[in-house]
Amino acid sequence: MDKPVILGLSMRYLGYHAAGWRHPQADPSGSISFDHYRNVATRAEKAGFAMVFLADGVAIRAQDHPHGALAQSSQLADLEPLTLLSALSSVTTDIGLVATASTTYNEPYHIARKYASLGRISGGRAGWNIVTSWSDAEARNFGMEQHPDYETRYGRAREFVDVVTKLWDSWDVDALKWDKRDAIFQDPAKIHAINHKGAHFSVSGPLDIPVTPATRPLLVQAGASQAGMEIAARHADIVYAVPHDIETAVQYRQTLRDMARRHGRDPDSIKVLTGITPYVGQTHDDARKLYETYNSLIPPELGLSYLYAQMGDLSAFPLDGPVPEPTDARVRSIANNLLKLAREKNLTIRELYGVIAAGFGARVSISSAQGLVDEMQAWMEAGACDGFNICPPLLPLELDRFIDLVIPHMHARGMLPAFTSGTGLRRRMNLPEG
Ligand SMILES: Cc1cc2nc3c(=O)[nH]c(=O)nc-3n(C[C@H](O)[C@H](O)[C@H](O)COP(=O)(O)O)c2cc1C
């Protein structure tokens, strides 16, 4: 293949299967253990992943719907992503460190500062995944009763990203002088106030951290609605998306590239990574057995709660009936993807929660290692994506299986470039130099 595959590893909690923590080889303490993440990140780096990625929410979002689900969920215990990535930066050397942070529940100065610091600490390996969040649980941790509506939070998000990038640009590259003889630490004329005044923010600046092209954090965007895509088209280096079929993915990426062009950007300066939760084996049968082993661990209450988190309360509908149109979608784009999947495959509510609990929103792939690589190649060649954000069912067990079974086939087909240590993140992401 002439185009390299960009591989990301999404590594929140213990992995992406709802009941993975019950697997005999799972260590349930992993999601709050630095050793667990160090182990995962260093393995991913060695295997050629370009980035590790942490999704995030600033609340416990898991619900006790139906009763019993909360006790069964492994998605309450977590670590704060930037703190974790800062620690990981000192035990890794090359892998990108991407953390999610919400524009709804932060201030731009904080975000600009924290990511600029991670960019410096890690030698230019930081990335900010821009999200607007989706839960009322988060609102209630920040003095609000309800999560702001779509227009409000995207209005804030647009302005938020503008302020952050202005703060990152507030130091000229040659502002620091460190001239001991003439006692000039920096040239204040090269450090600029931003004096931003907008509908949501009033920020004077400048930032208190110089950002250079080499340490500037990458901008990542996740959120597939029109407003989310607009932010991506204007600013993002990487877009994380979860289309469930190749046609949707091709269309989505094409639309995004057209939008980027309209903003005067080279469309190749945005890379789209699509999420996959892989259940792989030597053969397709092995993979299917693996999937069934994990799904046999899902208690029904937990399965139903996963559906609730994505599509609102469906408990009034018959479990073995069709999936209704969501009227209370928490995450519009994910809910629409799920509905499409249910309609195409004629899934009941019960069957649909099985699919979600196996992958929590990302596309689930059950295939032999060869089959998965065929699938990845087909997606790349069709222009459906520039790479994949791998969301293993259980960490580190299923990452190891992916590395052992899938990566060798990718190398054999020339899909993964062999970068030498010290190659910068932009190059690993196949992005133009900043
Ligand atoms: C692939 C994907 C990943 C996301 N990851 C997160 C996340 O980690 N944390 C979060 O608060 N929201 C996350 N979101 C939610 C988005 O930021 C956004 O709030 C949500 O998608 C609603 O906007 P939309 O209609 O543009 O998708 C994600 C959305 C998508 C599509």
The ligand as an ORCA input file, in Angstrom:
! r2SCAN-3c Opt
* xyz 0 1
  C     -16.009      9.413     18.028
  C     -16.506     10.311     19.110
  C     -15.813     10.355     20.310
  C     -16.230     11.197     21.336
  N     -15.526     11.230     22.506
  C     -15.973     12.013     23.514
  C     -15.296     12.048     24.763
  O     -14.293     11.388     24.982
  N     -15.792     12.842     25.727
  C     -16.905     13.621     25.536
  O     -17.294     14.322     26.448
  N     -17.565     13.609     24.364
  C     -17.129     12.828     23.370
  N     -17.799     12.828     22.182
  C     -18.983     13.710     22.070
  C     -18.752     14.982     21.264
  O     -17.842     15.858     21.748
  C     -20.021     15.794     21.165
  O     -20.345     16.363     22.379
  C     -21.121     14.948     20.771
  O     -20.687     14.149     19.713
  C     -22.348     15.771     20.376
  O     -22.065     16.511     19.272
  P     -22.228     15.950     17.780
  O     -23.695     15.921     17.583
  O     -21.441     16.929     17.000
  O     -21.629     14.593     17.681
  C     -17.382     12.002     21.151
  C     -18.069     11.960     19.940
  C     -17.648     11.131     18.913
  C     -18.422     11.115     17.634
*
